[in-house]
Amino acid sequence: MYNRAAISFSPSLTEGWALPPAEVMACGCALVCTNIGGHADYSFENETALLVGPKNINEMVEKISMLLNDVSLRKRLAQNSRSLITSNFSWNKNVQKLQEIFYKALEKNTVIKTN
């Protein structure tokens, strides 16, 4: 479904780490999203996405219209965002990071034996 779209819009008011926008980016879709914390790890203004203020309807219309009317901008954002997501947020990278965290935690802690 994501691969059929050229533009995606995430107007969230609040999110943890918003997965659907990251998924559309991985599929090569240009993104317009709100500039909230849940989008901050992967949405960078005019690099990987176009950002809008939450509840700012005029800005939302303006940014979506920009992507509808500027094919080169839409393609550039889509390519940049796909590259960012696929290179920085792969399962293998995340598993490797998690393992490193576990190993560091184990090195810092000693097991105390009780009788």
One Martini backbone bead per residue (centre of mass of N, CA, C, O) as a GRO file, in nm:
protein
  115
    1MET     BB    1   0.059   0.062  -0.022
    2TYR     BB    2   0.298   0.263   0.009
    3ASN     BB    3   0.408   0.223  -0.292
    4ARG     BB    4   0.155   0.390  -0.422
    5ALA     BB    5   0.272   0.637  -0.289
    6ALA     BB    6   0.415   0.975  -0.284
    7ILE     BB    7   0.248   1.074  -0.027
    8SER     BB    8   0.269   1.158   0.323
    9PHE     BB    9   0.067   1.203   0.631
   10SER     BB   10   0.149   1.327   0.976
   11PRO     BB   11  -0.077   1.485   1.221
   12SER     BB   12   0.036   1.455   1.490
   13LEU     BB   13   0.048   1.554   1.833
   14THR     BB   14   0.149   1.266   1.945
   15GLU     BB   15   0.444   1.057   2.011
   16GLY     BB   16   0.671   0.844   2.015
   17TRP     BB   17   0.760   0.623   1.778
   18ALA     BB   18   0.672   0.667   1.459
   19LEU     BB   19   0.620   0.416   1.229
   20PRO     BB   20   0.460   0.483   0.963
   21PRO     BB   21   0.648   0.708   0.855
   22ALA     BB   22   0.897   0.524   0.835
   23GLU     BB   23   0.771   0.322   0.637
   24VAL     BB   24   0.721   0.519   0.401
   25MET     BB   25   1.015   0.598   0.369
   26ALA     BB   26   1.122   0.309   0.302
   27CYS     BB   27   0.924   0.322   0.031
   28GLY     BB   28   0.961   0.618  -0.106
   29CYS     BB   29   0.809   0.844   0.057
   30ALA     BB   30   0.688   1.143   0.099
   31LEU     BB   31   0.696   1.371   0.387
   32VAL     BB   32   0.442   1.498   0.605
   33CYS     BB   33   0.498   1.644   0.934
   34THR     BB   34   0.506   1.687   1.251
   35ASN     BB   35   0.696   1.874   1.502
   36ILE     BB   36   0.763   1.608   1.683
   37GLY     BB   37   0.920   1.376   1.874
   38GLY     BB   38   0.823   1.112   1.704
   39HIS     BB   39   0.982   1.245   1.432
   40ALA     BB   40   1.288   1.342   1.505
   41ASP     BB   41   1.474   1.088   1.410
   42TYR     BB   42   1.377   1.132   1.070
   43SER     BB   43   1.276   1.440   1.055
   44PHE     BB   44   1.410   1.675   0.820
   45GLU     BB   45   1.403   1.973   0.707
   46ASN     BB   46   1.437   1.944   0.363
   47GLU     BB   47   1.558   1.635   0.364
   48THR     BB   48   1.314   1.407   0.468
   49ALA     BB   49   1.104   1.648   0.520
   50LEU     BB   50   0.800   1.812   0.600
   51LEU     BB   51   0.725   2.054   0.842
   52VAL     BB   52   0.468   2.096   1.094
   53GLY     BB   53   0.246   2.231   1.287
   54PRO     BB   54   0.040   2.163   1.513
   55LYS     BB   55  -0.275   2.256   1.388
   56ASN     BB   56  -0.154   2.377   1.107
   57ILE     BB   57  -0.339   2.391   0.834
   58ASN     BB   58  -0.199   2.588   0.640
   59GLU     BB   59   0.077   2.443   0.645
   60MET     BB   60  -0.021   2.172   0.545
   61VAL     BB   61  -0.125   2.264   0.272
   62GLU     BB   62   0.138   2.390   0.172
   63LYS     BB   63   0.325   2.133   0.186
   64ILE     BB   64   0.158   1.945   0.014
   65SER     BB   65   0.153   2.130  -0.236
   66MET     BB   66   0.454   2.129  -0.286
   67LEU     BB   67   0.466   1.819  -0.358
   68LEU     BB   68   0.255   1.831  -0.592
   69ASN     BB   69   0.434   2.068  -0.760
   70ASP     BB   70   0.731   1.931  -0.672
   71VAL     BB   71   0.894   1.671  -0.796
   72SER     BB   72   1.191   1.709  -0.708
   73LEU     BB   73   1.135   1.734  -0.407
   74ARG     BB   74   0.985   1.471  -0.365
   75LYS     BB   75   1.219   1.286  -0.462
   76ARG     BB   76   1.439   1.382  -0.269
   77LEU     BB   77   1.296   1.312  -0.004
   78ALA     BB   78   1.249   1.013  -0.067
   79GLN     BB   79   1.547   0.933  -0.100
   80ASN     BB   80   1.656   1.036   0.172
   81SER     BB   81   1.462   0.877   0.358
   82ARG     BB   82   1.526   0.594   0.263
   83SER     BB   83   1.825   0.602   0.332
   84LEU     BB   84   1.801   0.659   0.633
   85ILE     BB   85   1.628   0.418   0.720
   86THR     BB   86   1.795   0.176   0.590
   87SER     BB   87   2.074   0.261   0.743
   88ASN     BB   88   1.960   0.323   1.064
   89PHE     BB   89   1.684   0.101   1.088
   90SER     BB   90   1.778  -0.184   1.118
   91TRP     BB   91   1.765  -0.484   1.260
   92ASN     BB   92   2.067  -0.539   1.284
   93LYS     BB   93   2.144  -0.275   1.425
   94ASN     BB   94   1.951  -0.302   1.669
   95VAL     BB   95   2.060  -0.569   1.777
   96GLN     BB   96   2.350  -0.476   1.816
   97LYS     BB   97   2.288  -0.248   2.018
   98LEU     BB   98   2.148  -0.426   2.230
   99GLN     BB   99   2.388  -0.609   2.287
  100GLU     BB  100   2.579  -0.387   2.385
  101ILE     BB  101   2.407  -0.307   2.627
  102PHE     BB  102   2.410  -0.580   2.769
  103TYR     BB  103   2.720  -0.614   2.794
  104LYS     BB  104   2.768  -0.356   2.958
  105ALA     BB  105   2.585  -0.433   3.195
  106LEU     BB  106   2.740  -0.692   3.270
  107GLU     BB  107   3.017  -0.556   3.330
  108LYS     BB  108   2.905  -0.368   3.571
  109ASN     BB  109   2.795  -0.630   3.687
  110THR     BB  110   2.776  -0.834   3.970
  111VAL     BB  111   2.759  -1.141   4.105
  112ILE     BB  112   2.586  -1.236   4.394
  113LYS     BB  113   2.643  -1.474   4.626
  114THR     BB  114   2.425  -1.686   4.803
  115ASN     BB  115   2.355  -1.914   5.081
   0.00000   0.00000   0.00000
